[in-house]
């Protein structure tokens, strides 16, 4: 039997195609119950203040880069969304006089327009945000050389090769409304996947690539970055894939309550904790990664109770 159609975009897969009992179980979780979903390979951590939340995120950069040596380079893969940690990273590096010349950084994704990645001059450029908020703020005698900064391009060959010979200590991410990390969105409902979404094993074979974005992702990015102007947001992007994600020793997802909503934060926590991997909810595929941590700002978890506004 084919699964039900999405109530958001019927031509796509997404979390609204899940069974109702799974939806209800996730929606009913309290923050205390979410904490108890920690298991071997999956850890749930909560922070009481945003200051502590973003400082902890920034310290993952520092702790990864401190491990790096010329003979054993170490890097981190980081998101745009959230971005509040990035100036903190630069300030800590400068204050500690921490030389990070051997360290590496991978940007997770970038917008794609026409037949290429957007230029760094584009107002929504992720590379521009990483450079302006972090790397341009680190003192020149401390920062890594430009060849150690890896940003995905339309021709993904160089970016994919950069993962060879460098240890990725941690891949950070946020979670979007469609339950993605980076731009690993659910696929269209077509062809051999018209009745069922791709099996997790098939989805996990995807590497860095150009992706078509789910309508919910486009709307979210307009809301969070474009003042609600949906026409401003590209409909395609270049995204790090599961192949690179599984090269990271740890995947650390940061939920401040500003990108995904109370239900979404609960849903992926429940699915990963219970090892329910479903490519209609791409974040749930991390149930199969050996070391995942979900970080929550307690004040952003909210409630799934009905409230009329």
C-alpha positions, 0 to 999 in steps of 0.5 A: 500500500502506498503511504499517505500523501503529504499535507504540505506538498503532495508531490514530495515526501516529508514527515506528514506521511508518517503513521499517526501513532508515531506523530502522537508519540513524538508530540507528547514528549516532555523535555524531561522525557526527551532527556531520558531518550539518551542511549548508547550512540545518542546523547541528549543535552539541554542548556538553560541559557542561550549564552551557554548554548552558543558557547558550548557550540563554539567550544566544539570548534575549539576542541576539534582544532586543538587536536590538529597537528601538521601530521594529523590534521583535524577539522570540523564541518559547520552550519549556517543556521545557527550562526551565533556561535561563529563570532564566539569561535573567532574571539576564543581563538584570538583570546587564547592565542590558539594557532590553528594553521593545521586545522580544517573547516568544511562549510556544509552547504551553499545556494545554487543558481543557474548552473553554479554556486552563488558568488561570495558577494550574494547576500545569502552566501553561506561562505560569505557568512562564515568568513565575515562572522568567523574566519575574517575575525581571527588574527592572520597569524593564527588562522588556517590558510585558505586552502584549509577552508572548504566550501562546496561548489557546483563541481563537487570534486574538490570538496569531496576530495578534501575529506580524504586524509583529514579527520573530521572530529565533528559535524555540526548542524541545525534542523530545518522545518523539513527535518534536514541537516545541511540541505539533505531534504526529503526527495520528490515522490516520483518514479520508483519512490512514488509509493514509498520513500527511498530506503535509508541504505539508498539515501545514505549513498548520497554524497555532496551534490546539487539538490532540489529543495523541498517547498517547506525549506524554501519558505523556512529560509525566507522566514529566517534569512530573507524577511519572508521574501520567498522570491529571494530564496533559491530553489536549489543548493549544494549540500554535504551528503550522508557519505561525508556525514558518516566520515565525521566521528561525531554529529552534533545537532543544535536546536535553539528553537529558532529553526525547527518548531516544538514538534519537529524537535521532538519528532527527530529525537524520538525517531533517533532514540528508537532507531526509526530511520525513514528518509521522509524524515532525513534527520532520522537517518542519524539513528544509524550513525554511531555518535550523535548528540542533540543539543537543546536550548530548554527555553526553545523546546516549547510545547505541542499543545494547541494555542490559538494566536 
